[in-house]
Amino acid sequence: MSKKNVARTVGRVFLGSFLLFAGVSHLTFARDEFQAQVPDWVPLDPDVTVLASGVVEVGLGAALLVARKRRGLVGVITALFFVAVFPGNIAQWVEHRDAFGLDTDMKRFVRLFFQPVLIALAIWSTRTPRGADRKAAR
């Protein structure tokens, strides 16, 4: 396995583990913190929103850890999930909502720059390296 493939695997395992932990925390010990982040304009009850997103995160995290044949698709779906929740992060900053130690506008603003990193990591860590399809076909 090349160093680049090892790096992708480490990134994918990190992201999958991160999502599993975040999903479990949505469903258990951090529900109140996550509910505080749900913007008022979301048409669902904040608890339902937190529980649903937690289930999605657990599923995506598990899929990142075990998927093989559809790994690229899992990466794209994970990236789309990060895009879908980004407006909530923006709302937390704009509405001055405190949660998870993000108790200043600057901390909430800086957090916004991590979302594109997660999106890129989801795609990069799950894509098939160039030439891998040709090698598998031989």
SVG drawing of the C-alpha trace seen along z (x, -y; Angstrom):
<svg xmlns="http://www.w3.org/2000/svg" viewBox="-42 -38 46 47">
<polyline fill="none" stroke="black" stroke-width="0.4" points="0.0,0.0 1.4,-3.4 1.9,-6.2 -0.9,-8.1 -3.3,-5.2 -2.2,-4.9 -3.0,-8.6 -6.4,-8.2 -7.2,-5.2 -6.1,-7.1 -8.3,-10.1 -11.3,-7.9 -11.0,-6.0 -10.6,-9.3 -13.7,-10.7 -15.7,-7.6 -14.8,-7.4 -15.5,-11.1 -18.9,-10.7 -19.7,-7.6 -18.8,-9.5 -20.7,-12.6 -23.7,-10.5 -23.7,-8.6 -23.3,-11.9 -26.4,-13.3 -28.4,-10.3 -27.1,-10.3 -25.1,-12.6 -24.9,-15.8 -28.5,-16.0 -29.2,-19.3 -26.0,-20.9 -27.0,-19.8 -30.6,-21.0 -29.3,-24.5 -27.6,-24.6 -30.8,-23.8 -31.9,-27.0 -35.5,-28.3 -36.2,-28.0 -35.8,-24.2 -39.4,-22.9 -38.9,-20.0 -38.8,-19.8 -35.1,-20.3 -35.0,-17.0 -36.3,-15.2 -33.7,-17.0 -30.9,-16.1 -32.0,-12.4 -32.3,-12.1 -29.0,-13.7 -27.4,-11.5 -28.8,-8.4 -27.4,-9.7 -24.0,-10.3 -23.8,-6.9 -24.8,-5.3 -22.3,-7.4 -19.5,-6.8 -20.1,-3.0 -20.2,-3.1 -16.9,-5.0 -15.3,-2.4 -16.6,0.7 -17.7,-0.2 -15.4,1.2 -17.2,1.4 -19.2,-1.8 -16.7,-3.8 -16.6,-6.7 -20.4,-7.0 -20.3,-7.0 -17.7,-9.8 -20.0,-11.9 -23.0,-11.3 -20.9,-12.2 -19.8,-15.4 -23.4,-16.3 -24.4,-15.7 -21.7,-18.2 -23.0,-20.7 -26.6,-20.1 -25.7,-20.9 -23.5,-23.9 -26.4,-26.4 -26.9,-25.3 -23.3,-26.2 -23.8,-29.6 -27.0,-30.1 -25.2,-29.3 -22.7,-32.1 -25.3,-34.7 -27.7,-34.0 -24.9,-34.0 -25.9,-30.5 -23.5,-29.0 -22.7,-25.3 -19.7,-23.0 -17.5,-25.8 -18.3,-28.0 -19.2,-30.9 -17.9,-33.8 -18.6,-35.1 -15.0,-34.6 -15.0,-30.9 -18.2,-30.3 -16.8,-32.1 -13.6,-30.1 -15.5,-26.9 -17.1,-27.7 -13.8,-27.1 -13.6,-23.5 -16.7,-22.5 -15.0,-22.7 -12.1,-20.7 -14.6,-17.9 -16.2,-18.0 -12.8,-17.7 -11.7,-14.9 -14.9,-13.0 -14.2,-13.1 -10.4,-12.7 -10.3,-9.8 -12.8,-7.7 -11.9,-8.3 -10.2,-5.5 -6.6,-6.4 -5.6,-6.9 -4.7,-3.7 -6.4,-1.5 -9.2,-0.6 -6.7,0.5 -4.7,2.5 -7.8,4.3 -8.9,5.1 -5.6,7.0"/>
</svg>
